[in-house]
Amino acid sequence: MAATGARRPRGRSAGPTIAVAQAFLVLWAVVSTVPLIWAVVSSLKSDPEIVADPWSLPEALRWDNFARAWDTASIGTYFGNTVIVVVGGVVLTLLLSAMGAYVFARFDFRVKGVLYYFFIAGMTFPVFMALVPLFFVVQNLGLGNSLPGLILVYAAYSLPFSMFFLVAFFRTLPEEVAEAAKLDGCGEVATFFRVMLPMAKPGLISVGIFNFIGQWNQYLIPLVLVSDDSKFVLSQGLANLAVEQGYAGDRSGLFAGLTIAMAPILIVYVLLQRRIQAGMTAGALK
């Protein structure tokens, strides 16, 4: 009875703490979602409506704002460039990080620890400190002001986190499966691609989603490496359009462009949020 009585104060004191935490989460959700909703609503209004009452609902849904932004404001070109760069960057990141993580997780060699921490150290290095040498490296490789150059830089920038995540994930996979594959005649390459890589699918999906979101929202790297308007990505193109004097009067078109830029991220996260949670917890559960 004494033990039961001793636990009651802790249960009572946890009530206010939980309430405060829930209130904070609700406040955070409101702060995060209100700007998104406001941008979407504004994209369906006319310019006079936006100026007269920014918080009012549209009198009529003006879908032509999206068509005007897509064609006249070159959002379609920027969107296509972003898709090419992000898809290429994510695929290359997953391929390289998965192969490297598998080696670090399954094999022992002399400089393993040094190389592993060398990769992980990249997570602590601010990208803006490397922009100047990165610019000259890309230019000397003949990849300046090009989409392939952005793909390579995106992949290199995303490798440290991807390696860190996938090394821990590959260590949770059963070694017996790889040994059975080798007994059946599979070499190391075949074992990796046919057996271990499919088993790492939850982790690859989680890393892929994180990299997709990060690379889609990337602004600083393309700002430094790309100066040709036809090669701009969405974040760079929208920022450029927002400050141009000739685009200052088309507020509804700008909001439509912002909505187009946000839509893929929101769709991917809403549809795959359970896979993100499953991939993040799979290693811990095993």
N, C-alpha and C positions, 0 to 999 in steps of 0.2 A: 504493500500500500504506500509505503514511504517513497519507493522508487517511482510509482505512478504519480504521486503528488509532486515529485520533483520535476517530472517532465511537463507538467501543465503550464508553468510560467513560460517555458520556452515556446510552447505552442501558442500561448496568448501573445507573446511578444512578436511572434512571426507574422501575426495578422497585419499590423500596421506596415511592416516591411514589405509584405506582398502587395498591399494596397498601393504603397508608394511606387513600387516597381511597375505595377500595372498602369498606374497613372502616367508614369514616365514613358512607358511604351506607347500608350495611346497618344500622348503629346508628340512623341517622335513620329508616329505614323501620320498624324495630321500635318506636321511640318514637312514631311517627305512627300505626301500625296497631293496637298493643296496646290503647289506650283505646277505639278503635272496636269492636274485637272484643269487649272486655269489656262495653261497653254493649249490644251486640246479644245476647250470651249472657245477661246479666242481665235483659234484657227478656223472656226465655223462662223465667225462674225465678219461684218464689214469694217473697214477702217473707221468710219464715223462712229460706229457702235463701240469700238474699242476705246476711242478717245473720250466719248461722252460718258460712258459708264463701264470701266474695265471689268467689273464684277457681275454685270448683268448677263442673263442668258441671251443667246442670239434670237432675234426676231424670226429669222429664217435660216435654215442650214445651208451655208454657201460652200458646196463641195467644189465649186470652181476655183477656190483658193488653192486647193491641192494641185489641180491641173496647171494653174499658172505658176506655182512654185516649182513644179516638176520640170516644166518646159522653159519658161521665160527666165527663171532664176537659176537654171542649170542644176537643180537638185537631183534630177535623174542621172546626170553625169557623175556627180559627186557620190551618189548612192551606189552606182555601178563600180566606181573605183574602190569604194570602201568594202563592198562585198568581195571583190577580187583580192584585195590586200588582206582582209581579215580571214577569209577562208584559206588562202595560201599560208598565212602566218600561223593559224591554228593547226592546220594539218602538218606543217613542217615542225612546229613546236612539239606536237604529240609524238611524231615519229622519232625525232632526235632525243627527246626527253625519255621516252619509253625505252629506247635501246640503251641509253646511258644509265638509266635507273636500274634496268635489269642487270647490267654488268656490276654496278656497285652493290646491288642487293645479293647477288648469287655467287660472285667470284671474289677470291682474295689475291691480291698482287701487291707488290712492294710499295708503290706510291698511291695506293688506294685512298688512304686517309687524307693525304695532301690534296689530291685532285678533287675529292668530294668537298672538302671545306673551301677549296678554291671556287667551285661552282656556287656553293651556298653563300659565299661572301658577296656574290653578285646581288643578293637580295638587299644588302645593306648599302649599296653604292647608289647614290642619287643620280638619276639619268641626266639631269641638267649639267652635272659636272663633266659628263663625257660628250656633250653635244659638239664641241669644237673639234676634238680629235675624231669623233665619229663622222662628222661632215667630211673631213679630208680623207678618211679611210674609204668612205663610200664613193667619193669623187675619184680617187685613185684607182678604184676597182672598175670604173666606168659605169657605175650604177646610180650616179647622182641624178636627181630629178626624174626618177622612174619608179614604177610600181614594183618591179622585182627587187629594187633596192630597199623599199619599205618592207616588203615581205621578209627579207633576210634580217633586217634590223628588228622588226617585231618579234621574230622567232628568237633571236639572240637575247632580246630584252626579257622574254617570257621564260627562258630556259631555267634560270635558278629556282624559281618557285615550283615549276613543274617537276624538276628533278627532285627537289626536296620532298614534294608530296608523293611522287611515284616510287621513290626508293623505299619509303616506309610502307607503301601499299604492296610492293612486290615481295617484301620480307614476310608478309602475312600469308602469301600463297604457299600451298603445301609443296615441299620439295619432292615428295614421293611421286607426284604427277610428272614432273620433269624427268625423274629417273626412269619411270615407266616408259616415257616417250623415247628416251635414249636406248632402252633395251629393245624397243621395237624398231630401231634402226634410224631414228631421227638424229640429225646433227644438231649443233647448237643453234644454227639459224632457223632450221625447221622447227625445233622445239620452241623457240621464242615466238615465231609468227603463227604457228599452228596450235600451240597449246597454251603458253603462258600469256600471250597478248590477249586472246579471247577471255581468259579468266580475269584479266585486269580491266575488263570493260567498265565496271562501275567507277573505278578510279579515273580512267581515261575520260569518261563522260563528265565527271566533276571538274577535272582540270581543264577540259575543253571548254566548258561553259564559263569558267572563271576567265580563261584567256580570251574567249570571244567577247565578253563584256569589257574587259580591260583594253583590248586592242580596238574595239569599235569606238570607244570613247577617247582614244589616244589623240592628243592635240599637239603636244610640244615637239615630238619627233617629226611628224610630217611638216610642221611649220618650219623647221630648220632644213630638212632635206628636200623639200619640194617647193618650187617657186612657179611652176607652170600651172596656169588656171585649169587646164584640161586634165591635170593629174591630181587635183585637190581631192582629199577625202571629205566626208560630211562635216566633221567638226571644224576643219580648216575652212571649208567653203562657206559654212553658215556664219562663222566669225567674220570672214571677209565680206560677206553680203551685209551683215548687220552694221558695219561701219562705213559702207560705201554711201556716198551722198545720194546717189541715184536710187538707192533702195530704201532710203529712210522713210519715204511716204507709204510704202507697201507693208504695213504692219501685219495685216492678215496673212499675206504671203509668207512673211518671216515666221509667224507662228505655225503656219502649215508646214513649212520646212522643218521646224523644230519637232513637230509631231511625227513627221515621216522619219526623222533621225531617231526618235525615242522608241518608235513602234517595234522594231526588231528586238531590242533589248527586253522590253516588257513582255513580248510574246514568248521569247525563249525562256525567260525566267519563270513566267507563270506556268508554262507547259512542262518545264523540266525541273521545277523546284524540288520535287520528291526525289528525283534522281541525284540532285546535288546533295541532299541530306543523306541518302543511302550511300553514296560514294564517300562522304566525309566520315560516316560512322562504320563503314564496312571493316576497315582495318582495326578499329578499336574492338568491335564485336568478335573478330576472329582472334 
